[in-house]
């Protein structure tokens, strides 16, 4: 592993679960010389080259990242680097977590393959790319592309806004975004040596990863570093305001016992204490403190998609997607929120899960009239998906279309999980489809013929956007998203394009403004 910080935390003391190493490279067999150093990777069965744990930067606590280059060194790139410290254990973690991973069919500078760079989900607080679901081997092989996955700072390490309390931390509210920009700069400068084309960099990310991409599309420092994008069940219509972000920082500091007029202890205390305080109560939203990008007027000077789509982003070809049953992934069917649902209590239980302030009893009546065969549980998931997880994507797509962006495509995954039918087509369903990792833990897609066909379609569409700027889906004509048609690719066992497939729900929830979490 490349240079783990002395302030590292081994979360749970458990070795990282990873895709098994198939073939350790012989000297000179999988070695790439770049401007950033000489990296020794692995040649896998089938010939794919893999490089894991390449450091792209240093991460001084609560300060902007700095570039890193292993000049004159030969760096082993066989194992993942640590992930950002977070509440969930089980993987080696360190605040020194700026590492990326690469899969390439061949390290030939003349190849100029499209580059597909993935940003993981977990909101802005959790997650990593060091799990089998995000393994890039199958995608790189199937589409002849270079796949890159990136870890970066999260939660307080990446988004604690301290700028209004101490000028030393002027960049603190958007450090996770600055990490990603640094990774993109590393790709621009070095990916050609791995067979990639720095002029065709495609970003794709799920959930929080999609939100980070939406934010990058509005950050001037990211301009020109990527050329197309896909957001999967993740959006960022507005960022956190600086006043609310400061209130959140104050709540976190109070949990730590740190005084606002002396932040020096933040630089000296152990990582474990910073992690333990992540459960501080959010003074705006309740629950745990929200961490996310901040409208700091330095790195982020306007909201990504409010009051319209950022003009900087309009020329970037973009896919936006969601799944039909988003909330079935994170509201467990056996939980107290769902267990024992009746027509008498469904409105009350549904209300806290919505981000739209619309009379829940009236909403239940409308859904019952429109879907008379629904059970209370079915209605609960249908309404919470439409009133919580879907509106942000709809607003972004409409904003792009209204602003004249011609290169916008929208999808919806309707494919029902064959392995966990009670989950329907849940949040995260499209990760395995996009990577081809159907057999990986965490995949809802199964490994049957229908899932394999659908995965080839999704991988092909994403790779085509990376290669040509258009998602030429295998065997399907995918019309751009324009108003008023709202053409939407419905990914299913029999994928097809449908105009405005959820018009009734769109109009129902369009009666009230969407509330972006953390704003």
BELGI-V481910 format. One record per run of one state. SS is the DSSP state (h for helix, s for strand, l for the rest). FROM is the first residue (numbers start at 1). LEN is the number of residues. If there is no record, write none. Layout:
ss=SS from=FROM len=LEN
ss=SS from=FROM len=LEN
This chain:
ss=l from=1 len=8
ss=s from=9 len=2
ss=h from=11 len=3
ss=l from=14 len=17
ss=s from=31 len=4
ss=l from=35 len=2
ss=s from=37 len=4
ss=l from=41 len=1
ss=s from=42 len=2
ss=l from=44 len=5
ss=s from=49 len=7
ss=l from=56 len=1
ss=s from=57 len=2
ss=l from=59 len=7
ss=s from=66 len=2
ss=l from=68 len=6
ss=s from=74 len=3
ss=l from=77 len=6
ss=s from=83 len=1
ss=l from=84 len=8
ss=s from=92 len=2
ss=l from=94 len=5
ss=s from=99 len=6
ss=l from=105 len=8
ss=s from=113 len=7
ss=l from=120 len=12
ss=h from=132 len=3
ss=l from=135 len=2
ss=h from=137 len=7
ss=l from=144 len=2
ss=s from=146 len=5
ss=l from=151 len=4
ss=h from=155 len=5
ss=l from=160 len=7
ss=h from=167 len=3
ss=l from=170 len=2
ss=h from=172 len=23
ss=l from=195 len=1
ss=s from=196 len=11
ss=l from=207 len=1
ss=h from=208 len=9
ss=l from=217 len=3
ss=h from=220 len=3
ss=l from=223 len=5
ss=s from=228 len=5
ss=l from=233 len=7
ss=s from=240 len=1
ss=l from=241 len=1
ss=h from=242 len=15
ss=l from=257 len=7
ss=h from=264 len=5
ss=l from=269 len=2
ss=h from=271 len=9
ss=l from=280 len=1
ss=s from=281 len=1
ss=l from=282 len=6
ss=s from=288 len=1
ss=l from=289 len=5
ss=s from=294 len=1
ss=l from=295 len=16
ss=h from=311 len=3
ss=l from=314 len=3
ss=s from=317 len=7
ss=l from=324 len=2
ss=h from=326 len=3
ss=l from=329 len=17
ss=h from=346 len=6
ss=l from=352 len=8
ss=h from=360 len=11
ss=l from=371 len=5
ss=h from=376 len=14
ss=l from=390 len=1
ss=h from=391 len=12
ss=l from=403 len=5
ss=s from=408 len=6
ss=l from=414 len=7
ss=h from=421 len=3
ss=l from=424 len=5
ss=h from=429 len=7
ss=l from=436 len=13
ss=h from=449 len=20
ss=l from=469 len=18
ss=s from=487 len=5
ss=l from=492 len=4
ss=s from=496 len=4
ss=l from=500 len=3
ss=h from=503 len=7
ss=l from=510 len=10
